[in-house]
Amino acid sequence: MFVVTTRVGDHRAGCLVGFSSQVSINPPRFLVGLSKKNHTYRVAERGATHLAVHLLAEEHRELARLFGSETGDRVDKFSDCRWSDGPEGLPILSDAAAWFSGHILERFDLGDHVGHLIQPVAGAAPDRFGDLVTFTDVKDLEPGHEA
C-alpha cells in the first residue's frame, strides 16, 4: 500500500492506493492507479505534473488510515500529519519510511481508475526497511469514496 500525494496551485491532495507497480527498470517507470471518484484524482486531473509516492512503516499505520478513510472533499488530511514541501512543491509525508516523486508522462483510462505513468525524479529511502503497511493492515477501512 502506498500514499500518493500531489499539488496543483494551492490545492494539496493525497490518498491511499492499492493499484500501483514498478513497470520498467530501464527507463525507470512506475504506474499509479487513482480512482475516478477520488478527490486526489480530481486534483491531479486539474493539471498536476508530478505525483509523490510514499511507503509507510507499520508504526505509521494510522497515517495509512488517515489517507485511506478520509476524503479531501471534507477533510484537510495534511493538517492532521507532519509534511513538508518537496520537489515541485509536492507534499512529502515526514513519517514515510521512503518516498519518491515522479513526473507524470501519460495517463491511461483503466475503467474506474486512471493509470498515471510516472518517471521517478527524486526520493529518499533508508538503507534498510522494517515492516511496511500492507493490504492486511488496512483491509477493514471504510474508504472516503467508493472505488
DSSP file with accessible surface (Angstrom, degrees, kcal/mol):
  #  RESIDUE AA STRUCTURE BP1 BP2  ACC     N-H-->O    O-->H-N    N-H-->O    O-->H-N    TCO  KAPPA ALPHA  PHI   PSI    X-CA   Y-CA   Z-CA
    1    1 A M              0   0   54      0, 0.0    55,-0.5     0, 0.0     2,-0.3   0.000 360.0 360.0 360.0 140.9    0.0    0.0    0.0
    2    2 A F  E     -AB  17  55A  41     15,-2.1    15,-3.3    53,-0.1     2,-0.5  -0.938 360.0-135.3-128.8 152.2    1.2    3.5   -0.9
    3    3 A V  E     -AB  16  54A   0     51,-1.9    51,-2.6    -2,-0.3     2,-0.4  -0.954  25.0-161.5-103.9 127.3    0.1    7.0   -0.1
    4    4 A V  E     -AB  15  53A   0     11,-2.9    11,-2.2    -2,-0.5     2,-0.3  -0.922   8.8-174.9-110.7 132.8    0.2    9.2   -3.2
    5    5 A T  E     +AB  14  52A   0     47,-2.3    47,-2.6    -2,-0.4     2,-0.3  -0.893   6.3 169.3-124.4 157.7    0.2   13.0   -2.9
    6    6 A T  E     -A   13   0A   1      7,-2.5     7,-2.1    -2,-0.3     2,-0.3  -0.943  15.9-148.6-153.9 174.2    0.0   15.8   -5.4
    7    7 A R  E     -A   12   0A  56     43,-0.5     2,-0.4    -2,-0.3    42,-0.3  -0.977  10.4-177.5-152.8 137.5   -0.4   19.5   -5.7
    8    8 A V  E >  S-A   11   0A  31      3,-2.3     3,-2.4    -2,-0.3     2,-0.1  -0.961  72.8 -48.7-133.2 113.0   -1.9   21.9   -8.2
    9    9 A G  T 3  S-     0   0   59     -2,-0.4     0, 0.0     1,-0.3     0, 0.0  -0.391 124.7 -19.0  60.5-126.5   -1.5   25.5   -7.2
   10   10 A D  T 3  S+     0   0  145     -2,-0.1     2,-0.7    -3,-0.1    -1,-0.3   0.398 115.6 103.5 -90.1   1.8   -2.7   25.8   -3.6
   11   11 A H  E <   -A    8   0A 107     -3,-2.4    -3,-2.3    32,-0.1     2,-0.3  -0.790  49.4-174.6 -94.6 114.5   -4.6   22.5   -3.7
   12   12 A R  E     +A    7   0A  68     -2,-0.7     2,-0.3    -5,-0.2    -5,-0.2  -0.809   7.2 174.2-101.5 148.1   -2.9   19.6   -2.0
   13   13 A A  E     +A    6   0A   3     -7,-2.1    -7,-2.5    -2,-0.3     2,-0.3  -0.989   7.2 171.0-150.7 155.3   -4.3   16.1   -2.1
   14   14 A G  E     +A    5   0A   2     -2,-0.3     2,-0.3    -9,-0.2    -9,-0.2  -0.970   2.0 174.8-163.6 150.2   -3.4   12.6   -1.1
   15   15 A C  E     -A    4   0A   3    -11,-2.2   -11,-2.9    -2,-0.3     2,-0.4  -0.983  36.5-101.1-153.9 161.1   -4.8    9.2   -0.8
   16   16 A L  E     -A    3   0A  30     51,-1.5     2,-0.4    -2,-0.3   -13,-0.2  -0.725  42.1-165.4 -82.5 131.1   -4.0    5.6    0.0
   17   17 A V  E     +A    2   0A   8    -15,-3.3   -15,-2.1    -2,-0.4     3,-0.1  -0.958  26.8 178.6-124.7 143.7   -3.6    3.5   -3.2
   18   18 A G  S    S+     0   0   49     -2,-0.4     2,-0.9    15,-0.2    -1,-0.1   0.542  71.0  76.2-110.8 -18.4   -3.5   -0.2   -3.8
   19   19 A F        +     0   0  133     14,-0.4    14,-3.2   -17,-0.1     2,-0.3  -0.812  68.3 111.5 -99.6  98.6   -3.1   -0.3   -7.5
   20   20 A S  E     +C   32   0A  29     -2,-0.9     2,-0.3    12,-0.2    12,-0.2  -0.975  30.8 163.5-163.2 151.7    0.5    0.6   -8.2
   21   21 A S  E     -C   31   0A  65     10,-2.1    10,-3.0    -2,-0.3     2,-0.3  -0.944  43.2-103.9-168.7 147.5    3.6   -1.0   -9.6
   22   22 A Q  E     +C   30   0A 117     -2,-0.3     8,-0.3     8,-0.2     3,-0.1  -0.612  37.6 178.8 -68.0 133.6    7.0   -0.6  -11.0
   23   23 A V  E     +     0   0A  77      6,-2.2     2,-0.3     1,-0.3     7,-0.2   0.496  58.7  23.5-121.5  -6.4    6.5   -1.3  -14.7
   24   24 A S  E   > -C   29   0A  35      5,-1.3     5,-1.9     1,-0.1    -1,-0.3  -0.960  44.9-165.6-158.7 142.3   10.0   -0.7  -16.1
   25   25 A I  T   5S+     0   0  139     -2,-0.3    -1,-0.1     1,-0.3    -2,-0.0   0.849  82.7  54.3 -90.7 -45.7   13.6   -0.8  -14.9
   26   26 A N  T   5S+     0   0  147      1,-0.4    -1,-0.3     2,-0.1     3,-0.0  -0.907 121.3  21.9-137.3 103.9   15.3    1.0  -17.8
   27   27 A P  T   5S-     0   0   58      0, 0.0    -1,-0.4     0, 0.0     2,-0.2   0.543 110.9-119.8 -78.5 155.5   14.0    3.5  -18.2
   28   28 A P  T   5 +     0   0   61      0, 0.0     2,-0.3     0, 0.0    -3,-0.2  -0.441  44.2 166.9 -65.6 129.0   12.6    3.7  -14.7
   29   29 A R  E   < -C   24   0A  56     -5,-1.9    -6,-2.2    -2,-0.2    -5,-1.3  -0.996  18.1-171.6-144.7 146.5    8.8    3.8  -14.7
   30   30 A F  E     -CD  22 118A  20     88,-2.3    88,-3.3    -2,-0.3     2,-0.5  -0.989  13.3-146.1-138.2 140.9    6.1    3.4  -12.1
   31   31 A L  E     -CD  21 117A  49    -10,-3.0   -10,-2.1    -2,-0.3     2,-0.5  -0.948  12.2-171.7-113.9 129.0    2.3    3.2  -12.6
   32   32 A V  E     -CD  20 116A   0     84,-2.0    84,-3.0    -2,-0.5     2,-0.6  -0.982  11.5-149.8-119.8 126.2   -0.2    4.6  -10.0
   33   33 A G  E     - D   0 115A   6    -14,-3.2     2,-0.5    -2,-0.5   -14,-0.4  -0.865  12.5-169.9 -97.4 123.1   -3.9    4.0  -10.3
   34   34 A L  E     - D   0 114A   1     80,-2.4    80,-2.4    -2,-0.6     2,-0.1  -0.957  25.9-118.1-112.7 129.3   -6.2    6.7   -8.9
   35   35 A S  E >   - D   0 113A  12     -2,-0.5     3,-1.8    78,-0.2     6,-0.3  -0.382  15.4-133.1 -63.9 136.8   -9.9    6.1   -8.6
   36   36 A K  T 3  S+     0   0   71     76,-2.6    -1,-0.1     1,-0.3    77,-0.1   0.709 107.2  56.2 -64.9 -18.3  -12.0    8.5  -10.7
   37   37 A K  T 3  S+     0   0  101     75,-0.4    -1,-0.3   109,-0.2     2,-0.2   0.512  88.8 105.1 -88.7  -3.5  -14.2    9.1   -7.6
   38   38 A N  S <> S-     0   0   29     -3,-1.8     4,-2.0     1,-0.1     5,-0.2  -0.542  70.8-137.3 -88.1 141.0  -11.3   10.2   -5.5
   39   39 A H  H  > S+     0   0   33     -2,-0.2     4,-2.4     1,-0.2     5,-0.2   0.892 107.1  56.2 -57.8 -41.0  -10.5   13.8   -4.6
   40   40 A T  H  > S+     0   0    0      1,-0.2     4,-2.8     2,-0.2    -1,-0.2   0.913 105.5  51.5 -61.6 -40.3   -6.8   13.2   -5.3
   41   41 A Y  H  > S+     0   0   42     -6,-0.3     4,-2.6     2,-0.2    -1,-0.2   0.940 109.4  49.7 -59.9 -46.8   -7.7   12.1   -8.8
   42   42 A R  H  X S+     0   0   84     -4,-2.0     4,-0.7     1,-0.2    -2,-0.2   0.897 112.5  46.8 -63.9 -38.7   -9.7   15.3   -9.4
   43   43 A V  H >< S+     0   0    0     -4,-2.4     3,-1.2     1,-0.2     5,-0.4   0.952 112.3  50.5 -65.5 -45.6   -6.9   17.5   -8.2
   44   44 A A  H >X S+     0   0    0     -4,-2.8     4,-2.0     1,-0.3     3,-1.3   0.884 106.4  55.4 -60.3 -37.6   -4.4   15.6  -10.3
   45   45 A E  H 3< S+     0   0   76     -4,-2.6    -1,-0.3     1,-0.3    -2,-0.2   0.670  91.0  74.3 -71.7 -15.3   -6.5   16.0  -13.4
   46   46 A R  T << S-     0   0  129     -3,-1.2    -1,-0.3    -4,-0.7    -2,-0.2   0.311 133.5 -61.7 -81.0  10.4   -6.6   19.8  -12.9
   47   47 A G  T <4 S+     0   0   50     -3,-1.3    -2,-0.2     1,-0.2    -3,-0.1   0.596  74.6 164.0 124.5  16.9   -3.0   20.0  -14.2
   48   48 A A     <  -     0   0    4     -4,-2.0    -1,-0.2    -5,-0.4   -40,-0.1  -0.403  14.2-175.2 -63.3 137.8   -0.7   18.0  -11.9
   49   49 A T        +     0   0   75    -42,-0.3    55,-3.0     1,-0.2     2,-0.3   0.545  66.5  34.1-105.9 -13.8    2.6   17.4  -13.5
   50   50 A H  E     - E   0 103A  17    -43,-0.3   -43,-0.5    53,-0.3     2,-0.3  -0.972  57.9-160.5-142.1 154.7    4.0   15.2  -10.7
   51   51 A L  E     - E   0 102A   0     51,-2.1    51,-2.8    -2,-0.3     2,-0.4  -0.953  13.6-142.7-128.1 151.6    3.0   12.7   -8.0
   52   52 A A  E     -BE   5 101A   0    -47,-2.6   -47,-2.3    -2,-0.3     2,-0.5  -0.959  12.2-156.8-113.8 134.8    4.8   11.7   -4.8
   53   53 A V  E     -BE   4 100A   0     47,-3.3    47,-2.0    -2,-0.4     2,-0.4  -0.957  10.5-165.2-115.0 124.9    4.6    8.0   -3.8
   54   54 A H  E     -BE   3  99A   0    -51,-2.6   -51,-1.9    -2,-0.5     2,-0.4  -0.932  11.9-153.4-116.9 134.6    5.2    7.2   -0.1
   55   55 A L  E     -BE   2  98A  35     43,-2.7    42,-2.1    -2,-0.4    43,-1.3  -0.857  20.1-149.5 -97.8 139.7    5.9    3.8    1.6
   56   56 A L        -     0   0    3    -55,-0.5    77,-3.0    -2,-0.4    40,-0.1  -0.924   6.7-132.6-116.7 135.5    4.8    3.6    5.2
   57   57 A A  B >   -G  132   0B  10     38,-0.5     3,-2.4    -2,-0.4    75,-0.3  -0.447  33.4-107.3 -75.4 155.2    6.3    1.6    8.1
   58   58 A E  G >  S+     0   0   69     73,-2.6     3,-1.7     1,-0.3     4,-0.2   0.831 118.1  64.4 -53.0 -35.7    3.9   -0.4   10.2
   59   59 A E  G 3  S+     0   0  148     72,-0.3    -1,-0.3     1,-0.3     3,-0.3   0.666 100.9  52.8 -67.9  -9.7    4.3    2.0   13.1
   60   60 A H  G X>  +     0   0   53     -3,-2.4     3,-1.2     1,-0.2     4,-1.2  -0.029  67.8 126.2-112.2  32.5    2.7    4.7   10.9
   61   61 A R  H <>  +     0   0   86     -3,-1.7     4,-2.2     1,-0.3    -1,-0.2   0.834  67.6  63.0 -57.0 -33.5   -0.4    2.6   10.1
   62   62 A E  H 3> S+     0   0  133     -3,-0.3     4,-2.5     1,-0.2    -1,-0.3   0.820  97.1  57.2 -65.2 -29.1   -2.6    5.5   11.3
   63   63 A L  H <> S+     0   0   16     -3,-1.2     4,-2.3     2,-0.2    -1,-0.2   0.913 106.6  48.7 -65.9 -40.6   -1.2    7.6    8.5
   64   64 A A  H  X S+     0   0    0     -4,-1.2     4,-1.6     1,-0.2    -2,-0.2   0.914 111.2  50.8 -63.0 -40.7   -2.4    5.0    6.0
   65   65 A R  H  X S+     0   0   49     -4,-2.2     4,-2.4     2,-0.2     5,-0.3   0.909 108.7  51.5 -64.2 -41.6   -5.8    5.0    7.8
   66   66 A L  H  X S+     0   0   26     -4,-2.5     4,-1.3     1,-0.2    -2,-0.2   0.949 116.0  39.8 -58.9 -49.4   -6.0    8.9    7.6
   67   67 A F  H  < S+     0   0    3     -4,-2.3   -51,-1.5     1,-0.2    -1,-0.2   0.677 121.5  44.6 -79.2 -13.1   -5.2    8.9    3.8
   68   68 A G  H  < S+     0   0   14     -4,-1.6    76,-0.9   -53,-0.2    -2,-0.2   0.714 119.1  35.3-100.3 -23.3   -7.4    5.8    3.2
   69   69 A S  H  < S+     0   0   39     -4,-2.4     2,-0.3    74,-0.2    -3,-0.2   0.561 107.5  65.6-112.0  -8.5  -10.5    6.5    5.2
   70   70 A E     <  -     0   0   73     -4,-1.3     2,-0.4    -5,-0.3    74,-0.4  -0.787  69.7-139.7-108.7 156.6  -10.9   10.3    4.9
   71   71 A T    >>  -     0   0    3     -2,-0.3     4,-2.3    73,-0.2     3,-1.8  -0.946  14.3-136.3-116.9 139.8  -11.7   12.3    1.8
   72   72 A G  T 34 S+     0   0   22     -2,-0.4    -1,-0.1     1,-0.3   -60,-0.1   0.580 100.8  76.5 -66.0  -9.4  -10.1   15.6    0.8
   73   73 A D  T 34 S+     0   0   72      1,-0.1    -1,-0.3     3,-0.0     3,-0.1   0.783 117.2  12.9 -68.4 -26.0  -13.6   16.7   -0.2
   74   74 A R  T <4 S+     0   0  177     -3,-1.8     2,-0.4     1,-0.2    -2,-0.2   0.602 126.2  48.7-121.8 -22.8  -14.4   17.1    3.6
   75   75 A V     <  -     0   0   40     -4,-2.3     2,-1.2     3,-0.0    -1,-0.2  -0.972  64.1-136.3-131.5 138.1  -11.1   17.0    5.5
   76   76 A D    >   -     0   0   77     -2,-0.4     3,-1.4     1,-0.2     4,-0.4  -0.781  25.4-173.8 -87.1  94.4   -7.6   18.6    5.1
   77   77 A K  G >  S+     0   0    8     -2,-1.2     3,-1.5     1,-0.3    -1,-0.2   0.825  77.4  64.4 -60.6 -30.9   -5.6   15.5    5.8
   78   78 A F  G >  S+     0   0    7      1,-0.3     3,-0.9     2,-0.2    -1,-0.3   0.716  92.1  62.3 -71.3 -17.8   -2.4   17.5    5.8
   79   79 A S  G <  S+     0   0   81     -3,-1.4    -1,-0.3     1,-0.2    -2,-0.2   0.649 103.0  52.9 -77.7 -12.5   -3.5   19.4    8.9
   80   80 A D  G <  S+     0   0  105     -3,-1.5     2,-0.3    -4,-0.4    -1,-0.2   0.180 111.9  41.1-106.5  13.8   -3.5   16.0   10.7
   81   81 A C  S <  S-     0   0   25     -3,-0.9     2,-0.4   -15,-0.0    12,-0.0  -0.963  85.2 -96.6-152.0 168.5    0.0   14.9    9.9
   82   82 A R        +     0   0  150     -2,-0.3    12,-1.8     2,-0.0    13,-0.6  -0.780  53.7 145.6 -91.5 133.6    3.6   16.1    9.5
   83   83 A W  E     -H   93   0C  69     -2,-0.4     2,-0.3    10,-0.3    10,-0.2  -0.961  26.6-157.7-156.2 167.6    4.7   17.0    6.0
   84   84 A S  E     -H   92   0C  63      8,-2.0     8,-3.1    -2,-0.3     2,-0.3  -0.962  36.7 -86.8-145.9 162.9    6.9   19.4    4.1
   85   85 A D  E     +H   91   0C 101     -2,-0.3     5,-0.1     6,-0.2     3,-0.1  -0.568  51.1 177.4 -71.4 132.1    7.2   20.8    0.6
   86   86 A G    >   -     0   0   23      4,-2.9     3,-1.9    -2,-0.3     4,-0.1  -0.298  44.1 -24.5-115.1-157.6    9.2   18.6   -1.6
   87   87 A P  G >  S+     0   0   41      0, 0.0     3,-2.2     0, 0.0    -1,-0.3  -0.216 133.4   7.1 -54.3 140.6   10.2   18.6   -5.3
   88   88 A E  G 3  S-     0   0  132      1,-0.3   -39,-0.1    -3,-0.1   -38,-0.1   0.713 130.5 -70.0  57.9  22.1    7.8   20.6   -7.5
   89   89 A G  G <  S+     0   0   24     -3,-1.9    -1,-0.3     1,-0.2   -83,-0.1   0.589  88.1 159.2  74.4  10.3    6.0   21.7   -4.3
   90   90 A L    <   -     0   0    3     -3,-2.2    -4,-2.9    -4,-0.1     2,-0.5  -0.392  48.2-111.6 -65.9 140.0    4.7   18.2   -3.7
   91   91 A P  E     -H   85   0C   0      0, 0.0     2,-0.5     0, 0.0    -6,-0.2  -0.624  33.8-162.1 -72.4 122.6    3.6   17.4   -0.1
   92   92 A I  E     -H   84   0C   9     -8,-3.1    -8,-2.0    -2,-0.5     2,-0.4  -0.943  18.1-126.2-109.3 124.4    6.1   14.9    1.3
   93   93 A L  E >   -H   83   0C   3     -2,-0.5     3,-1.5   -10,-0.2   -10,-0.3  -0.566  11.1-150.0 -74.7 121.8    5.0   13.0    4.4
   94   94 A S  T 3  S+     0   0   53    -12,-1.8   -11,-0.2    -2,-0.4    -1,-0.2   0.790  94.0  52.0 -63.1 -30.9    7.6   13.3    7.1
   95   95 A D  T 3  S+     0   0   41    -13,-0.6   -38,-0.5   -35,-0.0    -1,-0.3   0.319  79.7 122.2 -93.1  10.3    6.8    9.9    8.7
   96   96 A A    <   -     0   0   19     -3,-1.5   -40,-0.2     1,-0.1     3,-0.1  -0.468  62.2-140.0 -69.5 142.1    7.1    8.0    5.4
   97   97 A A  S    S-     0   0   30    -42,-2.1     2,-0.3     1,-0.3   -41,-0.2   0.840  84.7 -14.9 -68.9 -32.3    9.6    5.2    5.5
   98   98 A A  E     -E   55   0A   7    -43,-1.3   -43,-2.7    27,-0.2     2,-0.3  -0.965  68.5-175.1-161.8 161.4   10.6    6.1    2.0
   99   99 A W  E     -EF  54 124A  51     25,-2.4    25,-2.4    -2,-0.3     2,-0.3  -0.983   6.8-169.1-156.6 159.1    9.2    8.2   -0.9
  100  100 A F  E     -EF  53 123A  39    -47,-2.0   -47,-3.3    -2,-0.3     2,-0.3  -0.977  13.8-143.1-147.5 152.1    9.9    9.2   -4.5
  101  101 A S  E     -EF  52 122A   0     21,-2.6    20,-3.1    -2,-0.3    21,-1.3  -0.872  19.3-167.5-111.4 151.6    8.4   11.8   -6.7
  102  102 A G  E     -EF  51 120A   0    -51,-2.8   -51,-2.1    -2,-0.3     2,-0.4  -0.997  24.4-119.0-143.3 146.5    7.8   11.3  -10.4
  103  103 A H  E     -EF  50 119A  70     16,-2.3    16,-2.2    -2,-0.4     2,-0.6  -0.670  37.4-119.1 -78.3 129.6    6.9   13.3  -13.5
  104  104 A I  E     + F   0 118A  12    -55,-3.0    14,-0.2    -2,-0.4     3,-0.1  -0.640  36.6 173.7 -74.5 116.7    3.6   12.2  -15.0
  105  105 A L  E     -     0   0A  60     12,-3.3     2,-0.3    -2,-0.6    -1,-0.2   0.836  61.7  -6.6 -90.3 -42.7    4.4   11.0  -18.5
  106  106 A E  E     - F   0 117A 106     11,-1.2    11,-2.6     2,-0.0     2,-0.4  -0.985  55.0-140.2-151.8 158.3    1.0    9.6  -19.5
  107  107 A R  E     - F   0 116A  92     -2,-0.3     2,-0.4     9,-0.2     9,-0.2  -0.974  17.6-165.6-122.6 140.3   -2.5    8.9  -18.2
  108  108 A F  E     - F   0 115A  79      7,-2.5     7,-3.1    -2,-0.4     2,-0.5  -0.991  21.8-128.7-129.8 129.0   -4.5    5.8  -19.1
  109  109 A D  E     + F   0 114A 114     -2,-0.4     5,-0.2     5,-0.2     3,-0.1  -0.640  30.3 173.0 -73.6 121.0   -8.2    5.2  -18.6
  110  110 A L        -     0   0   99      3,-2.6     2,-0.6    -2,-0.5     4,-0.2   0.106  54.3 -92.8-116.4  17.7   -8.3    1.8  -16.9
  111  111 A G  S    S+     0   0   42      2,-0.2    -1,-0.2     1,-0.2   -75,-0.0  -0.921 108.1   6.4 108.7-113.3  -12.1    1.7  -16.1
  112  112 A D  S    S+     0   0   90     -2,-0.6   -76,-2.6    -3,-0.1   -75,-0.4   0.536 133.1  52.6 -84.6  -3.8  -12.9    3.0  -12.6
  113  113 A H  E    S-D   35   0A  21    -78,-0.3    -3,-2.6   -77,-0.1     2,-0.5  -0.888  73.6-138.7-123.8 158.1   -9.3    4.1  -12.2
  114  114 A V  E     -DF  34 109A   9    -80,-2.4   -80,-2.4    -2,-0.3     2,-0.4  -0.984  21.1-136.4-115.8 125.4   -6.9    6.2  -14.3
  115  115 A G  E     -DF  33 108A   0     -7,-3.1    -7,-2.5    -2,-0.5     2,-0.6  -0.680  12.4-158.5 -81.8 131.3   -3.3    5.0  -14.5
  116  116 A H  E     -DF  32 107A   0    -84,-3.0   -84,-2.0    -2,-0.4     2,-0.6  -0.957   5.9-153.5-111.5 109.5   -0.6    7.6  -14.1
  117  117 A L  E     -DF  31 106A  26    -11,-2.6   -12,-3.3    -2,-0.6   -11,-1.2  -0.755  22.2-173.5 -83.9 119.6    2.7    6.6  -15.6
  118  118 A I  E     -DF  30 104A   0    -88,-3.3   -88,-2.3    -2,-0.6   -14,-0.2  -0.895  26.2-144.0-121.0 150.4    5.4    8.4  -13.8
  119  119 A Q  E     - F   0 103A  71    -16,-2.2   -16,-2.3    -2,-0.4   -90,-0.2  -0.952  32.8-123.5-106.1 112.4    9.2    8.7  -14.2
  120  120 A P  E     + F   0 102A  43      0, 0.0   -18,-0.3     0, 0.0     3,-0.1  -0.324  38.4 165.9 -58.5 136.6   10.9    8.9  -10.8
  121  121 A V  E     +     0   0A  81    -20,-3.1     2,-0.3     1,-0.4   -19,-0.2   0.543  60.1   6.9-126.9 -19.5   13.0   12.1  -10.4
  122  122 A A  E     + F   0 101A  40    -21,-1.3   -21,-2.6   -35,-0.1    -1,-0.4  -0.976  65.5 137.3-157.8 162.9   13.7   12.4   -6.7
  123  123 A G  E     - F   0 100A  43     -2,-0.3     2,-0.3   -23,-0.3   -23,-0.3  -0.977  32.8-125.5 171.8 178.0   13.3   10.5   -3.5
  124  124 A A  E     + F   0  99A  51    -25,-2.4   -25,-2.4    -2,-0.3    -2,-0.0  -0.982  24.3 166.9-150.0 138.6   14.7    9.3   -0.2
  125  125 A A        -     0   0   70     -2,-0.3   -27,-0.2   -27,-0.2     4,-0.1  -0.990  31.3-116.3-150.9 148.5   15.0    5.8    1.3
  126  126 A P        -     0   0   56      0, 0.0     3,-0.1     0, 0.0   -29,-0.0  -0.301  32.0-110.8 -76.9 169.2   16.8    4.2    4.3
  127  127 A D  S    S+     0   0  172      1,-0.2     2,-0.3    -2,-0.0     0, 0.0   0.822 103.9  25.9 -66.8 -32.7   19.5    1.6    3.9
  128  128 A R  S    S-     0   0  219      0, 0.0     2,-0.4     0, 0.0    -1,-0.2  -0.986  72.5-144.8-133.9 146.8   17.1   -1.0    5.4
  129  129 A F        -     0   0   99     -2,-0.3     3,-0.1    -3,-0.1     2,-0.1  -0.866   8.1-158.9-107.3 144.9   13.3   -1.3    5.6
  130  130 A G        -     0   0   60     -2,-0.4     2,-0.3     1,-0.2    -1,-0.1  -0.011  58.1 -38.2 -91.5-153.2   11.4   -2.7    8.5
  131  131 A D        -     0   0  113     -2,-0.1   -73,-2.6     1,-0.0   -72,-0.3  -0.544  65.7-150.9 -74.3 135.1    7.8   -4.0    8.1
  132  132 A L  B     -G   57   0B  50    -75,-0.3   -75,-0.3    -2,-0.3     2,-0.2  -0.683  26.3 -89.7-105.2 159.7    5.7   -1.9    5.8
  133  133 A V        -     0   0    6    -77,-3.0     2,-0.2    -2,-0.2   -77,-0.2  -0.484  51.6-176.9 -67.1 131.0    2.0   -1.3    5.7
  134  134 A T    >>  -     0   0   66     -2,-0.2     3,-1.0   -76,-0.0     4,-0.7  -0.730  44.1 -91.8-121.7 175.4    0.2   -3.9    3.6
  135  135 A F  H >> S+     0   0  132      1,-0.3     4,-1.3    -2,-0.2     3,-1.3   0.873 122.8  62.6 -56.0 -38.5   -3.3   -4.5    2.4
  136  136 A T  H 34 S+     0   0   95      1,-0.3    -1,-0.3     2,-0.2     3,-0.3   0.864  99.7  55.1 -57.3 -33.9   -3.9   -6.7    5.5
  137  137 A D  H <4 S+     0   0   24     -3,-1.0    -1,-0.3     1,-0.2    -2,-0.2   0.705 121.6  26.3 -72.3 -22.2   -3.2   -3.7    7.7
  138  138 A V  H X< S+     0   0    7     -3,-1.3     3,-2.1    -4,-0.7    -2,-0.2   0.343  83.1 109.1-125.4   7.5   -5.9   -1.6    6.0
  139  139 A K  T 3< S+     0   0  135     -4,-1.3    -3,-0.1     1,-0.3    -2,-0.1   0.735  78.8  57.4 -64.0 -18.6   -8.5   -4.0    4.6
  140  140 A D  T 3  S+     0   0  105     -4,-0.2    -1,-0.3    -3,-0.1    -2,-0.1   0.478  81.2 120.9 -89.9   0.2  -11.1   -3.0    7.3
  141  141 A L    <   -     0   0   30     -3,-2.1    -3,-0.1     1,-0.1   -72,-0.0  -0.324  62.1-136.0 -67.0 141.4  -11.0    0.7    6.3
  142  142 A E        -     0   0  157     -2,-0.0    -1,-0.1     4,-0.0    -2,-0.1  -0.890  35.4-127.3 -89.0 115.3  -14.2    2.4    5.2
  143  143 A P        -     0   0   78      0, 0.0   -74,-0.2     0, 0.0   -72,-0.1  -0.268   6.3-125.8 -68.6 152.4  -12.9    4.4    2.2
  144  144 A G  S    S+     0   0   16    -76,-0.9     2,-0.3   -74,-0.4   -73,-0.2   0.811  99.3  14.2 -61.9 -31.1  -13.5    8.1    1.9
  145  145 A H  S    S-     0   0   54    -75,-0.1    -1,-0.1  -107,-0.0  -107,-0.1  -0.981  90.9-101.4-138.3 152.8  -15.0    7.3   -1.6
  146  146 A E              0   0  143     -2,-0.3  -109,-0.2     1,-0.1    -2,-0.0  -0.348 360.0 360.0 -64.0 157.2  -16.2    4.1   -3.3
  147  147 A A              0   0   67   -111,-0.1    -1,-0.1  -110,-0.1   -34,-0.1  -0.216 360.0 360.0 -67.8 360.0  -13.7    2.8   -5.8
